[in-house]
Amino acid sequence: MDTNLNPKTNRLQRTSTIWSLLCHATGFLVVFGLLSFAFINEAAFTALQKLYQSGDLSRLLFRELLLQIGLSACIWAMGYISYLLLKAQLQTRRTTLLVRARGAVLTETLIIFPVFLLFTMGLAQLTINNMAGLLTGLASYEAGRTLSVWVPEVEARRHNITKEIAIDKATAAAAGVLAPVVTTTLNNCKPNSTTLQKQISGLLTAGNIDIGNIAPMQTTSMVDALDTTILPLRGIAKTRLAYCSTTVNYQLQSNKITTSVQYKHKAAMPLVRRIFGNLDTVAGSPGFYSNFQRQYVTTKQIAPNVVDPY
């Protein structure tokens, strides 16, 4: 009887293990998808596709992609462990005949809950910061492609195009990629950029509403930090603030353009702001900012664009 039972038991165990692995893999992929695509708009997705096609994706974003995979696995593991602990606690309450003292339960809660809360907030902020770094890499790619077109126009002096105008266009291109991850807070961001105004006009045409810089000075909860305001109300404010938080510069050597993008991201999660940023003020908004810097090298057009950009 044991001989017949063992193979059946082994098959059940293998089947259970396979289903468990499939569930964990599905959960991980769901978390990875939610964390990744929640901060990627059309501009960032297009840049991601072009980077993949050019073969520069792993070189530019390898570290961020690996960290995003690790963070997704950690978040799924934390959720699963929390589920197991809650399940064990409920089973203990149902089966035990001993009534635990309320004071002991309260003491355990007071010890565990602050640590769990701090860990959760820190993991959430680390995930957002990693996406900010990834999008800064994509922004450097978009800014570099923009400068590869406009730097020859600067050299040819067509339509009085200057270096400042070329940088303005590159900064607006970078801001379009970085907008989803920007923390919307009360600020004095009023850039004088014709290129940015064209982007904002496009957003208005698409149904967005310009609410100006109306936002809280500081977020007070995890929900506020994740910015759950509906997209038509935050699109323009985020794009404008992304422009003010981004600095673009370039160096020209022979026919190569090295584009440098610096983005200052404001930490929004309560309790952990000081851990993930340094005290700074951007566009009149004080807070704790993380500084992200990325570079991208591209080839400029040998001659000005045959088709006049204007």
C-alpha positions, 0 to 999 in steps of 0.5 A: 500500500505504501508503494502505491501511495508514495508515487501518488503523493509525489505527483500531488506534491510536484503538481502543487509545487508547479502551480505555486511557482506559476502563481508566484511568477504571475504575481511577480509579473503583475507587480512588475507591470503595474510598477513599470507602466504606471510611470510610462507615458506615450513619449517614454514608451516610444523612446523605449521602443527606439532604444530597444531597436537601436540596441542601446537599451541594455547599455543605458538602462541595464542597472535600472531594469535589474533593480526594477525586477528586484524591487518587484520581486521584493514587493510581491514577497512582502505581500505574500509574507503578510498574507501568510502571517495574517492567515497564521494569526487567524488560524491561531485565534480559532484553534487556541483555547488560551486567551492572550492578554490584550497588553501583550498583543498591543505591545507586539503591534506597537513594535512591529507596525512602525517597522513595517510601515517604514519598510513599506514607505521606503520600498515604495519610494525606492521604486519611484526613485528607480523609475525616475532614474530609468526615465532620466535615461530615456529623457537623455536619449530623447534630448540627444535625438533632438539635439542631433537635429538642432545643433547643425541648425545652430551652426548654420545659423538658420532662422537665428537658432541659438544654442539656448533655443536648441537646449530649450527644445531638448529640455522640452523633449526630456520633460515630456518623458519625465512628466509621469514620475514628477511629484506634483507640489505647490511651486512657482514654475512658469517657464518662458518656453515656446516649445513647452507652450506648444506641448501644453497646447497639444495637451489642452487640445487632448482634453487636459485642464490647466489648473496652474500650480495648485497642489499641496506643499507636502504629501501627508499619505502614501495615496497622496504620494502616488498622485491619484489625481485624474490624468486630465488634471495633472498632465499639464502641471506635471509637464510644466514642473518636469521642465523646471526640474530638468537641466540639459546641456551638451558637448560637441566633439567632431560629429558626436554630441554628448547630451547630459540630463540632470533631473531633480526628483522630490521625495514624496513618501511620508517618513522616509523623505530625508533618507532618499533626498537632500534638502533643496528648492526647485521652482520655489518648492522646498523639499528633499530631492534626489539628483539623477544625471544621465548622458547619451552620445549620439551622432549629429547630422552632418549637414543642416536638415534638408527640410527646413524645421520651420 
